[in-house]
């Protein structure tokens, strides 16, 4: 999906992009604010312009992926069955033009060509206990951190929100970096330490079998620290060096792989400390950002009319556009889940009008259920009588609108990257307002890892050397 590159924009252009984003999001706020489970109770289809309804009505899922989301199958020619209204075409064009590009400058297909579960770019010891998605992520981010560390002369990397330590292990035992891992969950830290020892043993065995193939020299396991990092207060433990250094002191590089909610904001706040010289952060879970406090961070965005991003919009920004487009192309029965849940909401409101949008625990094998069977199981899960009399004709009428439900959800998903773009643009501007240098790069394959944009910041400009961070490690 095309988009705009943050690297190609001047400060003034970034500010203007923020202006444009707030205007567009305000214009289409009704779509972004809507909950798809209220499709029938709030007549969401009726909120769309009549010309949009006419253009979208009757489109099957593959046509929605191709024509609306702009993600055709390889070699597929996009053909419209009718002339779309200019306002809908403008929405589609604007959504593509204003969002940060999520297409990295490398090909990932060969990485899992031989085995879809094993990255060919990682050796076997580093793949163990690591899922394919995470294999791709730790390799890509780890190699970028290594390059950034070399360019900025860092003495130590701090991995914040390190979890089970997969990234830290790769950076320390795979790339030779000095790494401190900070994680608030004691159980995850204990597991990380066990995995460290297991990996060390595996590397030693590998070295004995292939002494020429393994990097020689001392190995440093990550130094694990159990500590919660608060978004509003500096964590002194985070800033402490692992070893005594010359008078010049520590030069820290902060990183976080999908630092959740306010944790990504904490990384930005710690970046202002004199010990920190570089940052490489991939955020996620925008709906968990404190409000206020987590967004907006920059004075520029905070001063724009309509800059507010309530929970619903931030939650929508976390959806996986590329993954949903694949589901649309396959047109599988699993797409009916939203329609079924929206139909269930009408029954819940009829029985208890004050009960709105209750959480419904996952109902297995939805695609194999009749709509009335789904509703009965859903009623039981929200504490209502599953034997309530049902209007089967009304449920069947709802089911007949399945493609409309999918079309409306696709519209919201088309706009969602604009919300993520505004959040990340706000972070770039926040760093630039403090005199720092900040860029944003697509680092992961979006099909493997939807939140694939890494924010890279330095205290001094890297100039042409920055382009080294964009290249794939050979």
Residue pairs with C-beta under 8 A, 6 or more apart in sequence:
1 69
1 70
1 71
1 96
1 99
1 101
1 102
1 103
1 321
1 322
1 417
2 96
2 97
2 101
2 103
3 96
3 97
3 98
3 99
3 100
3 101
3 102
3 103
3 417
4 17
4 97
4 98
4 99
4 100
4 101
5 100
5 101
6 14
6 100
6 424
6 425
6 428
6 439
6 440
6 441
7 439
7 440
7 441
7 466
9 17
11 429
11 432
14 425
14 428
14 429
14 432
15 300
15 429
17 98
17 421
17 425
18 300
18 301
18 304
18 307
18 422
18 425
18 426
18 429
19 304
20 98
21 98
21 418
21 421
21 422
21 425
22 301
22 304
22 305
22 306
22 307
22 422
23 306
24 94
24 98
24 418
25 32
25 306
25 309
25 313
25 415
25 418
25 419
25 422
26 305
26 306
28 91
28 415
30 47
31 47
31 408
31 411
31 412
31 415
32 312
32 313
32 316
32 412
32 415
32 416
32 419
33 310
33 312
33 313
34 42
34 44
34 47
34 408
34 412
35 312
35 357
36 44
36 338
36 341
36 342
36 405
36 408
36 409
36 412
37 338
37 341
37 342
37 344
37 345
37 357
38 44
38 342
38 345
38 357
39 45
39 338
39 339
39 342
39 401
39 404
39 405
39 408
40 342
40 343
40 345
40 346
40 398
40 401
41 342
41 345
41 346
41 349
44 408
45 53
45 401
45 404
45 408
48 56
48 408
48 411
49 85
49 87
49 88
51 85
51 87
51 88
52 85
52 87
52 88
54 82
55 82
55 84
55 85
55 88
56 64
56 68
56 88
56 404
56 407
56 411
57 403
57 404
57 407
58 403
59 67
59 68
59 81
59 403
59 407
60 331
60 403
61 327
61 328
61 329
61 330
61 331
61 335
61 403
61 406
62 73
62 328
62 329
62 331
63 81
64 328
64 406
64 407
64 410
65 71
65 72
65 325
65 326
65 328
65 329
65 410
66 72
66 73
66 76
66 78
66 329
67 78
67 80
68 92
68 407
68 410
68 411
68 414
69 321
69 324
69 325
69 328
69 410
69 413
69 414
70 78
70 92
70 96
71 322
71 325
71 329
72 78
73 329
91 411
91 414
91 415
92 414
95 414
95 415
95 417
95 418
98 418
98 421
99 417
99 418
99 420
99 421
100 417
100 420
100 421
100 424
100 425
100 440
100 442
100 453
101 442
102 322
102 417
102 442
102 446
102 452
102 453
103 442
103 446
104 441
104 442
104 443
104 444
104 445
104 452
105 442
105 470
105 471
105 472
106 471
106 472
108 136
108 445
108 447
108 448
110 120
111 119
111 120
111 121
111 136
112 118
112 119
112 120
112 132
113 120
114 120
116 132
117 132
118 124
118 127
118 132
118 135
119 127
119 132
119 135
119 136
119 139
121 139
121 473
122 135
122 139
122 170
123 206
124 202
125 199
125 202
125 203
125 206
126 135
126 138
126 169
126 170
126 173
126 174
126 199
127 135
128 198
128 199
128 202
129 164
129 166
129 195
130 138
130 166
132 448
133 448
133 449
134 166
136 444
136 445
136 448
136 449
137 167
137 257
137 258
137 282
137 444
137 448
137 449
138 166
138 167
138 170
138 257
139 170
139 473
140 443
140 444
141 167
141 255
141 257
141 280
141 282
141 443
141 444
141 454
142 167
142 170
142 171
142 174
142 175
143 175
143 473
144 280
144 441
144 443
144 454
144 456
144 469
145 157
145 171
145 175
145 177
145 253
145 255
145 280
146 171
146 175
146 177
147 468
147 469
148 154
148 253
148 278
148 280
148 456
148 458
148 469
149 157
149 177
149 253
149 278
151 278
151 458
151 462
151 465
151 468
151 469
152 251
152 253
152 277
152 278
152 458
152 460
152 462
153 251
153 277
154 251
154 252
154 253
154 277
154 278
155 178
155 241
155 245
155 250
155 251
155 252
156 178
156 179
156 180
156 241
156 242
156 250
156 251
156 252
156 253
157 171
157 177
157 178
157 179
157 180
157 252
157 253
157 254
157 255
158 179
158 180
158 182
158 238
158 252
158 253
158 254
158 255
159 165
159 167
159 168
159 171
159 179
159 180
159 181
159 182
159 222
159 255
159 256
159 257
160 182
160 229
160 238
160 254
160 255
160 256
160 259
160 263
160 266
160 267
161 182
161 183
161 184
161 229
161 256
161 257
161 258
161 259
161 260
161 263
162 168
162 181
162 182
162 183
162 188
162 192
162 222
162 224
163 183
163 185
163 188
163 192
164 188
164 191
164 192
164 195
165 181
165 183
165 188
165 189
165 191
165 192
165 193
165 195
165 196
165 222
165 224
166 195
167 255
167 257
168 179
168 181
168 192
168 222
168 224
169 192
169 195
169 196
169 199
169 221
169 222
171 177
171 179
171 222
172 178
172 179
172 219
172 220
172 221
172 222
173 196
173 199
173 200
173 203
173 219
173 220
173 221
176 215
176 217
176 220
178 220
178 242
178 243
179 220
179 222
179 223
180 222
180 223
180 225
180 238
180 242
181 189
181 192
181 222
181 223
181 224
181 225
182 225
182 227
182 229
182 235
182 237
182 238
183 189
183 192
183 224
183 225
183 226
183 227
184 226
184 227
184 228
184 229
185 226
186 226
189 224
189 225
189 226
192 222
192 224
193 224
196 221
196 222
196 224
200 219
200 221
203 214
203 219
206 213
206 214
207 214
223 242
225 237
227 235
227 237
227 238
229 235
229 238
229 263
229 266
230 266
231 262
231 263
231 265
231 266
231 269
231 290
231 293
231 294
232 269
232 293
234 269
234 270
234 273
235 266
235 270
238 254
238 270
239 250
239 252
239 270
239 273
239 275
239 276
240 250
241 249
241 250
241 252
249 275
250 275
251 275
251 277
252 275
252 276
252 277
252 278
253 276
253 277
253 278
253 279
253 280
254 267
254 270
254 271
254 276
254 278
254 279
254 280
254 281
255 267
255 279
255 280
255 281
256 263
256 264
256 267
256 281
256 282
256 283
257 282
258 282
258 283
258 284
258 285
258 451
259 266
259 267
259 281
259 282
259 283
259 284
260 284
260 285
260 288
261 285
261 286
261 287
261 288
261 289
261 290
261 294
262 288
262 289
262 290
262 293
262 294
264 281
264 282
264 283
264 284
264 427
265 289
265 290
265 293
265 294
265 297
267 279
267 281
268 279
268 281
268 297
268 427
268 430
268 431
268 457
270 276
271 279
271 431
271 436
271 457
272 434
276 459
277 458
277 459
277 460
278 456
278 457
278 458
278 459
279 455
279 456
279 457
279 458
280 454
280 455
280 456
281 454
281 455
282 443
282 444
282 451
282 452
282 453
282 454
282 455
283 423
283 424
283 427
283 451
283 455
284 318
284 451
285 318
286 295
286 314
286 315
286 317
286 318
286 419
286 420
286 423
287 311
287 314
287 315
287 318
288 294
289 295
289 314
289 423
291 310
291 311
295 309
295 314
295 423
295 426
296 302
296 307
296 426
297 426
297 427
297 430
298 426
298 427
298 429
298 430
298 433
299 433
300 429
300 433
301 307
301 422
301 425
301 426
301 429
307 422
309 419
309 422
309 423
313 419
314 419
314 423
316 412
316 413
316 415
316 416
316 419
317 416
317 417
317 419
317 420
317 423
318 420
318 450
318 451
319 413
319 416
319 450
320 446
320 450
321 413
321 414
321 416
321 417
321 446
321 450
322 446
322 447
322 450
323 447
323 450
324 410
324 413
326 447
327 334
327 335
328 335
328 406
328 410
332 367
333 367
333 368
334 366
334 367
335 402
335 406
336 366
336 367
336 399
336 402
337 366
337 367
338 405
338 406
338 409
339 398
339 399
339 401
339 402
339 405
339 406
340 366
340 369
340 371
340 374
340 375
340 378
340 399
341 360
341 378
342 398
342 405
343 371
343 374
343 375
343 395
343 398
343 399
344 360
344 374
344 375
344 378
344 379
345 357
346 394
346 398
347 375
347 378
347 379
347 388
347 390
348 355
348 358
348 378
348 379
348 382
348 384
349 355
349 356
351 379
351 384
351 385
351 388
352 384
355 382
358 382
359 382
360 378
360 381
360 382
361 381
363 369
363 374
363 377
363 378
363 381
366 374
369 377
371 395
371 396
371 398
371 399
372 390
372 392
372 395
375 390
375 395
376 386
376 387
376 390
377 386
379 385
379 386
379 388
380 386
420 451
420 453
424 440
424 453
424 455
427 438
427 455
428 438
428 439
428 440
428 455
431 437
431 438
431 457
432 438
436 457
436 458
436 459
437 457
437 458
437 459
437 460
437 461
437 462
438 455
438 456
438 457
439 455
439 456
439 457
439 466
440 453
440 454
440 455
440 456
441 453
441 454
441 456
441 469
441 470
442 452
442 453
442 454
443 452
443 453
443 454
444 452
445 452
446 452
456 466
456 469
